[in-house]
């Protein structure tokens, strides 16, 4: 089995620096807990920052730490300076990416120096990985701290298996595009073979941003860049279910449960556990609980809220302010309602180990999990898993990724105070049978899709996309095939070259432009060879092709097969009817009016609705609507039309008109002993299908094709044609 190399900002251990020694202990919570049980079962190593700055560490101490972590924990520490930690971690990661990705734009800071440090630290991770990476490693990069790392690694290790998982939300395009370095971040992520998110909403947001910023579309989550294919998908992270479900059997957990009951009496217990973070909705939750006690005074003295807030990012100003607000709010609420024998809020500003958390989960009657925005939220899953008697109620924010899986919980909008108040009331009053029914359904799901299943699904998906890449790679036009083409061409006497124009001979970003002098000279040279017949296939109109190729002896196919020029004359491949165009044109005009930046290309025998400049969401909707409208109209009026959807266009023409039928006039002329055809989009597929078996068919780009070979770009195709002498 290949080695798994997990990469994250922090190692799954914490190092406490003492006067003459270091204390190392496993980290609690977050990624460390989620992946900890999984990665230990593999031949794995974990690379990340060790948690202490290197400014005052001697080489000997650094070496001691490296040896200890490697031997005892299979960890590979990375050392950062205090300046790097401040600018990269406390700066760009937590003052730019964290608030932006959680849609708290009011807290976002755009600082060029912090961005430069973010790039520097990502490069530091890259250099560290290169030193230890082995050819078959699965390199699994985690979270927003390292979004530039996939492409950095790809440049150094082009054949590596690289995956990336984002454990926080990915924001909508309208939010993401606010960041000045949006393009660099997306390009950094696209170096991975597989990119994972917790839920499909984040997948959609990411794909939307990739399309609008970089121009890459996708098919079922597969993105094709200039030279490779990668997969984007959702993988809802699970928990170590058995660990939490069986925790009640531990003696220490039982002792803690008894202690909680002695200290907190017979009250109904509501539990909230978070890091102290503005995304968690702690202030809103405390205010809702206060208003609950006002609205339902009969529960005063009977219900207590346990709020556990783990310290987080204590050097960031907004977190310092949040702690102050929470402290004051808890004090005010307790001062308002506290009695001699009842405390409304038990507030703990600290983190707890599993033995304490499992006890709290088991003793709590209700879990109140109401983040304003959260990538997943494993607290909700851990609470449900611990309910050995199946009793207990989960109140869960619809803004948490976990809400997509845990619909049996009471789902609330955390910004709707009244809804949260009524959810608390409903949870307190819910009968045991209803509690058990809901929890059993969630437990069944959590047990099946635990953290190990999550990680295995992710690794399986990585293997699948690598297999897809290998299949495509096997069809790449490599040097061996190119040499064979050149050799077969050199010995052939009758050669036919059928070449699409836009996107094939002319790069896709220059479609519609006049062919440059270099291309025209190349085509003239090839066409002047008496052994050659060159045919240019295009969707352009005949006068455009006539103007561009007037002085070159090539055959021409215009409007995707409606017209052909051979022996110096233009001709229709069959009598063409254009009466249908007057009926269709008003429909297309209507869609142009409803779709900003779309336009009509009216040709002699076809009409094209072009939406290459239209917002993708709107384009997807309008193109489906238009296709259905046209198909229904053609069916109801018996119009014999072909409705073709290509790369950001819909073309309507008379049925039976296509490139392969037009090319057949040349294919049937003689027994060609060398045929080469090249194209880039769906209109060229029919040509590839009808070519004789011994032909060379080449697709420019990596989209699915009937062609035998792929080539990356128009530039590479031109270089191939220049080899044909």
N, C-alpha and C positions, 0 to 999 in steps of 0.2 A: 504494500500500500504506500502511496506517495506521502511525503511528510506534509503536515499542515503547519504553515507559518502564519500565526495570527498576529496582526499588526494593529495597535491602537495607541492613542495618545498616552494612556497610563497602563502600566503593568497591572496584573490582577493581585498584586501585593503592595503593601504599604511599608515604607522604610522610615523608621524614627531614628534620627541622628542623636546619639548620646555623646558624652564627653570623649570617650575613647573607644566607642563601639557603636554598632547599629543593631536595631531590633527590627526584624522582618516578620510581618504577619499578613495573612490573606486579607484582601479588601472585602468590604461589605457592600452589596448592592450593585445596581447598574450592570454594565457589560461583564464585569468580573464574575458576578453571580450567575448571569445568564449563560455564559460560555464555559464557565469553570469546569462543570461536570462533564461537558462534552469534549473539550480539547484534551483533557487528561487521558481519555480513552484512546487517543490516537498517538501516533508518533509525531508529537507536536512540539513546537517552540512558540513562545510569545515574546514579541519585541515591542518595547514601548519605553516611555520616559519613566525613570525610576522614582520620581516624586521629590527628589532633592536636587538643589542646584549644585553645579560643579565648581563654582568660583573658588571655594576654599578647600576643595578636595585634592589631596596629593595623588600622584599617579599610583602609589601603593594602595591607597584606600579605594580608589576606583577599581583597581585590579582585584582587591579583596571582594568588593561588592559583586563584580562580574562573575567571579568564580563561585561565590556562595549562591547567587541567583541561578546560575546555569546548572550547578550540580544538584541543588535541592528543589528547584521549582521549574526547571527547563525554561527559564526566563532569560531574555537577552536585554540588558538595560541600555537605554540611550540617555546621555547626560546633556542637560540644557543649562545654560547660564541663567543667572537671575534676570538679566536684561531680556533674554529670549522668552523666559516664562512670562514676564510682565507684558511684553508686546505681542507675543504669539498667543499665549493661553488666556491671560486675563484681558489682553487687548483685543486682537482681531477675532478670536474664537468666541469670546464671551461678551464683547461689546458691539460686535458687528453680526457675525453669523447667528449666534444664539437668538438674539431678539428678532432679527429679520426673518429667520426661518419659522419662528413662532408667531410671526405677524404682529409683533410689538414694535412697530416702526418708530414710535416716539422715543425709544431707548437706543436706537441704532446710531453708532458713530462711524463715520467714514474717514479713516486715517491712513494716509499713504505709507507712513513709516511702519505702522502695524501690519499693513498688507505685505510690505517688503520682508518683514520678519517672518510672516506666515509662510511666504515662499521659501525663505531661507531654511526654516525648520523642516518643511516638507522635503527639501533637498537633503537635509541632514538624515532624515529617515530613509530616503532613497539610497544614499551612500552606505548606510548601515546594512540595509537589506542586501545590496549588491555583494557585500563582503561575505555574506553567509549563505546566499541563495544557492540551491542546487537545482539542476535542470528539471526535475520532476515535481518540484515543490508546488503546492497549492497556496498561493499568497492571498490571504483574506484580510483586506484592509477595512477598518471599522471607523465610521463616524466622521463628523463634520470637521474635525481638526486636520484631516489628511486628504482633502478633496483634490489636491493637485498631484498627489502621489501616484495614482494609477498611470497617468501618461508619462510622468518622469521615469517610472520603472519600465514602461513599455519601450521607451527610447533606448534604454540600456539593455533590456532583456526582451527582445521582440517576440520570442516564442513562449514566454512565461504564461502560466495560468494565473490570472489576476482577477479577483472579485472584490467588490466593494459593497458594504451595507451601511445605510444611513439609519441611525437609531432615533433620529428626531424627525419632525415633519419636514416635508419639502413644500415650500409655500407656492401659492398660485403665481402665475407669470406676472400678474400686475404688481405683486410684491417683490418677487425675485429680481425683476428687471431694474429695480431701484439701485441695486449695488453696482458701483462703477466697474467692478472686476467680474461681472457676470459671465462674459465670454470665456475668460481664462478658467473660471471655476468649472463651467460645463465641459470645456475641452480637457481639463484635468481628469474629470470623472470618466469621460468616454475612452480613456485608455484601458479601462477594465473590460474584461470579457462578459462579466455579469454584474449588474447593478441592482441591489435589492432594497426594498422599502417595506415598512410594516403593512400598509394597506394600499389599495388601488388608488385612492384619492391622491396619494403622494406620487404614485407612478404617473398618473395622468398629469399632475402639475409639472413633473419633471419633463415628460415627453413634450408637453405644450411649450415649455421654455426652450428645450432643444430645437424644436421646430422654428419658433419665432426668433430666436437669437442666432442659431447656427444654420438653420435651413434644412436640417435633416428630418425627414419624415420617418414613420415607422410602420411596420406591418405586424400586428399582433405582438407588439412590444419589442420587435427586433429592429434595431437601428443599423442602417448601412451607411458607414462613413465612406471616405474616398477609397479606402483600401481594406476595410475589414467590417465584419458583422458582429454585433454584440446584442445581448439580451437585457431587458429591463423588466422586472416582475415584482410582485408583492409576496412577502413571506412573513405572516404574522408571528412574531416571536413568542415562543411558549416558555414555560417554567419547568424546573425540575419537580414535576408533580408529586412523585412519591416522597421526595424529601420533605415537602410541606405537609402532605397528607399523613405521613407517619411520624411527624415531629411530636405529636401528642404522647407517643410512647416513651419519649425521653424523660428521665426522672427530673432533670433540671427544668424542663418545660412545665411539668406538673407542679413543681414547687413554685415556679413563677406564677402559674395560674392561681394557686391558692393564695399567694401573697397579694395579687391584684384584687381578688375578691375580699380579702380582709381589709385592705386599705380603701377600697371604693364601695364597699357595702353592697346592697342588693339592687343598686340602680341599674337601669338600662344603660348600656355602654355603647356610645357611638365612637368609632375609631377613624381617624384620618392620619395618614402617614405620607409625608412628602419631604423632598429637599426644600429648604427655605428658598423659594424661587417665585418670581412674580408670575410665571406661567402657570403655577399650580392653583391659583385662585384662593389662596389661604384667607386673605382679607375678606373677600366676598363670602366665603364659607362661614367665617366667624360671625359676620354681620347677619347672615341668614339664620344661623343658630340663635343669635340674640333675638331676632324678630320672631322666630319660632316660639321661644319662651314667652314673648309678649302676647302672641296670638293665641297660644294654647297654655295658659298659666297653670292648668291642672297638671302639667308635666314638670313644673318647677319642683325641685326636690326629688325627682324620680328618674331624670335622664341626665347623664354627664357625657361631655365630649372629651375624648382623649386626642389631643393634637400633638403628633410627633413630627418635629421639623429638624431634619439633619442640616447642620451648617453647610453652606455652599458659597463658593466664590466670595469669601469674606473680604477680599481686597477691592471688590467692585462697588462703587458708590451706591448704585441702585439697590444692591443687596443689603448694604448697611442700613439704608433708609427703610427697606422692607422689614428688617429685623426690629427696628425701632417702632414702626407702626404696629407690628404684630404684638410686641411686648406691651405697648400701651393699650391696644384693643383688648387683649386678654385680661389685663389688669382692670380695665374699666368694666368689662362684662362680669368678671368675678366679684368686683366690688359692688356691683349693682344687685347681684342675685345671691351671693354666697350666704349660707347659713352655718350654724355651728356644726351640723352633721352632713352638710352637702356642699360640694364644690362643683359648679357648673362646667368649668373647663380645667382639665389637667393638661398642662402645657410642658412639653419636654423639648428643649433645644439641644438635641444630640441625636446620634444614631445608635441603634441597638443591634446586637448580634442575633443570630437566628433563634436562639433559645428564648430570648425576650420577645422577639417579634411573633414567634409561633404562639407564645402564651397570650399575647395581646389579640392576635387574630382569633384564637379559640374562645377567648372570653368576651369578645365584642359581639353585641347583638346586631349591630349595623356597621357597615363600612361606608363612609361618606367620602367618595373619591371624585372630586369635582375640579379638575384642572381646566383652565381657560383654553389651553392648547397642549397636547401631549402626543408624542410619537406613538407610544403604545400604552404604557402604564401597567407594569407587572404587579403592583400592589393589589389591584383588583383581582388578578388571577390567583395570587398567593392567598388572599383572604378566603376565596371560595374553596380553594384546594384544602384548607385546614379544617373545613366544616365536617368533622367526622360524624356528627349527628345530623348533618344536612340542614341544621337550623341556622338562620342568620340571613340578613338582607343586605344586598349590595346596591347602593345608589351610585350611579356612574355617569360622569359627564359624557355627553354626546361628542365632545371635542377630543376625547381620548381615542386613540386607535383601537383600544380594546373593545370599545362599544360596538364595533362592527361584528365582533364574534360573540359578545355577551348580551344579546338582546333580551334575555330573561331578567336581567337586572332592571331596576327602576332607572330609566334613562332620562337625564335632565339637561336643560340648557343652563350652564353654571352662571350665566349672566342674568337669568330670570330668577330673582330672589323668591318670588311667590311660588314658582315651580319647585324650587329646592325646599322651601318650607313645607309644602304639601307632600313632597316626597318623603321627608322625615316623618311626617305624621302618618303617611301610608305605611311606611316601614315599621313603625312602632305598633300599629294596629294589625299588621298582616298576620293571619293565622298560621300555625305551624305547618299545616298541610300544604299551603301555598308556598311557604318558604322552602320546604323540602322539594316540591315539584320543580321550582325554578333552579335550585342549586344542583339537583341531580342532573338536569340537562346540561348545565354549564360544566359540571365536573366531568361528565362523560366526554365532552368535547376537549376540555383541557388535558385530560388523561391521554387521549388519543394523539393530540397534537402538542406534545411536550417539547422542551427545549432541544432534546436530542433529535426528534423528528424534524423540527424546524431547521436545525443545522444540516441534517442529512439531506433534506429537500433542497436546501441551498447548494450543497456540494453536488448533488445529482444534477441540478440545473446547470451548474458550471461545467460538468462533464458533457452535458447535452449540447451546450453552445460550442464547446471546443470541438465536439464531433462534427457539428454543422460547419464550423470554420474549416476543419480538415477536409470535409467533402468539397467545399468550395475551392480550397487550396489545390486539391487534386485536379481541378479544372482550370487553374491559372495557366495562362499562356507563358510557360517558362522557356528558358533558352533552348532546351532540347526540342520543344515543339516548334519554336521559331526557326531553328536551323532546319527542321524537317520541311516547314512551309517554304523556306527559301530554296531548299534543294529541289522539292517537287516543282516549284515554279520554274526553276532554271532549266529543267529537262522537258517541260511541257511545251506543246506547239499551239494549243488553242486554250487561252486563258480567259476566264470571265471573273471580273471583280465587281461585285454588287455592294455599293457603299452608301449607307445612310448619311445624310448631311448633318443636320443639327443634333448635337449631343454625341455624334460619332466622329465625323471629320472636324466639326467645329465644337469646342468644349461647351458643355451644358450651360455654363454661366455666360456664354456669348451667343446663345441661340438667337437666330434672326439676323445676326450680323453678316456683313459681306465677307466671303472667304478672303483670307489674306493672300498676299502675293506668293508666299512660300507654299501654301497649299495648292494654289492654282498652277504654279510651276511644276509641282510634283505630279499633279493629275495630267498635265500636258505631256510630261515626260513619259508617264506610263501609257497614255493613250496613243502616243506617236509610235509605240512599238507595234508592228503589224500583227504580232501574235496575241495582242491583248484587246479585249473589249471591256471598257469601263462603263458601268451604269450607276448613276447617282439617283438614289431614292430619297424622296422628300415629301413633307406635307405642305411645302410652299407652293405658291401659284406659278403657272408656267412662265409668266412674264418676268418674275423674279429669277427663276432658274435660267431663263434665256439670257437675261442681262448678265448674270454672273459667269455663265459658262459658254458665252457666245463664240469664243475663239478656241474652244477646246473640243476635240472630237470624242464626246462622250454621249452615251444614251441617257435620257432624263425621264424620271417618273415623278409627276407632280400630283399634289393633292392626295397623297397616300394611295395612288393607283388610279385616279380618275382619268388622267391624261398621260400619254407617253410620247417621247420624241425619239425616233429612230430613223436612220437614213436621212437625217436633216429635216424631217417633217413631223409636226405635231398631229396626233390623232387620238380620238376617244377609243377606249378599248371596247365599248359597245355604245349604242345610242343612249344618251343620258337625258332623263327627264328632270327639269328644274321647277316644275309647277309647284311641287311640295314646299319649296323654299318660301313662297309668299305666305303659306299657312304657318310655317314653323317660326319664321323670323319674329313675329310679334311676341311669341312666347319667350324667345331668347332675350328680346329687348326688355321684357317684364322682369326677367331675372337679373339683368344688368342693373336695372333701376333699384332692385331690392338688395343688390350685393355690391357695395362700394368697392371700387378698384378692379372689378371684373370688366371685361370688354368683349366685343364681337369681332371675329375675323370672318368676313363674308368672302368666300372664294367663288370661283366660277361654278363649281359643282358641289360645294359643301359649305356648311356653316359651322364655325367653331366658337364655343363659349369658353374663353380663357380666364382662369381664376388663379393664376400663378402669384398674383400680388395680394390675394385676399387672406384675411385672418383665417387660420386653419379651422377653428371651431365652426365659423360661419360657412366656410367653403365646404366642409364635410356635410353640413346640413343641406345647403343649397344644391350641391351636386347630386345628392340622393333624391331630393325633391324633383329636380329637373329631369333626371333620368327616368324616374317613375312617371312623370307627366308626359314625357315624350313617348315612352313605351305604350302607355295607355292610349294616347292620341293616335299613334301609328296603328295600333291594334283595332281601335274602333272605326278608323277611316280607311283601313286596308292600304295604307301607305307602305310601300316596300322600302323601308329605311334601315340603315345600319347605324346604331348609336354606339359610338366607341368612346370609352373613357380612358384617356392616356395620362401622362404626367401633368396634372393640373390643367387639363382641358377636357371638354366633351365635344366630339366632332360628330355631326349628323350628315350622312350622305346616302346615296342610293345603295341599297343592298347589293352585294356582289362585287363591290369596288374595294380592292385591297392591294397591297404591294405585291403579294406573291402571285396574284393573277396577272398583274402588269409585268412582273419579271419573267413570267412564263414565255412571253414572246421572244425573249433572248435565250432562255433555257432551251427552247425547242429549235433554235436556229441550227445548231450543230452538236456534235459529240465533243463536249468540252473535256479536256484531260486535266484541267485545273480550275477549280471554282473556289473563290473566297468571298464570303459575305460577312458584313459587319453592321451592327445596329445597336441601339441603346434602349429602346422602349418597347411597349406592348405592340405597337404597329409593325415592328420588325419580326415578331415571333412567327407570324405566318410564313415569312420568307425562310426562316430557319427550318421550319417543318417540312417544306417541299423540296429542299435541296437534296441532290443525290447523296448516298451514304458516304462517299469518299470525299465530300466537300469539306472545306474548312469554314466553320461558322463561329463567329466571335461576338460576344456580348460585351459592350463597354459598360462597366459598372457591375455590381454584385447582386442585382435583383434576379428573382427566379427566371429561368430561361430554358428554351429548347436548344440553345446553341451548345456546341461541344466545348467551347473554351470561353473563359473570362479574361478580360484585360482591364487594368485599373482606370485608364484614362484615354482621352483622345490623343494626348501627346504621345503616349506609348504606341498607339495604333499608327500614328504618323511615322514614328521611328521604324516600325515594322515595314510599312509600305516603302520607306526609303531604301530598305535592304533588297527590295525586288528590282533587279536590274535586267 
